[in-house]
């Protein structure tokens, strides 16, 4: 019977038997200088008595640091995510950590594969902007059992309880739509991707509510579903603009603004004379486009920085962070030539 109990000894049971915290017991095995000598001797004696040997390569990642943070994003080509990664990297570097970046290309299977791969001890925590597919996200709940901290940023799964850093997407969409209306637009097309994600739903709701507020009828055909394929989007938009004849376009993600410019060029629509355009974008060259693009500019770098700071708080003082923590940063509407009446 005693041998069975000994076989089942782990650091938690050892800590409980000694009436100490697991972190104190762990520090004794790591030979930390910040532990009382008598306490350390007591811990090691009990461990010897129970024949307990700490496994430094076990999956208890917080006891064996990799000094690496994993960052999972939907895409790398998007300037917004590049800026967010820079923000994360600055914080990680200051803490003596490296970052590993994974791109899902909006494929849920890749996301699951990356998460499972990270359970082997390659990272101490994960910062993630989720893929664009609606599936069973319960696999993420396994992270809490493995004690691997997770912070969402920008795109989140509402059914997973974990700290998150987002922007004020509803207010930003409402303001962008309001701006087009104030510039005289009556038929405003909304270019959507990933409507099933919370961020997609929130942005579209801001658009719908702004139309309602200004008594402009909502027309379902003006919600134009786009994909992650650039050429497909351009062809689709050329057809949609020709048939639907919108006088304003609100693009919910950055790449759709470029697709809109290309489509308009191909079918000889003049921006902003024939079609006014505004979109979510953190692109630094937005003012240099012809015409300069009006944008809802998200604080991408600050978003990454804040997410990283939150993750390190979870790593350093896990009990201090509420799993429901939500930080909301504000985006900025910048009016440029693409929505002007000049």
PyMOL commands that set and color helices and strands:
alter all, ss='L'
color gray80, all
select helices_A, chain A and resi 2-7+11-18+22-29+37-49+79-94+108-118+138-146+169-182+198-213+220-222+230-244+254-266+286-288+300-316+318-320+337-339
alter helices_A, ss='H'
color red, helices_A
select strands_A, chain A and resi 68-73+98-103+125-128+149-153+164-167+188-192+223-225+248-251+276-280+294-297+326-329+332-334
alter strands_A, ss='S'
color yellow, strands_A
deselect
rebuild
show_as cartoon
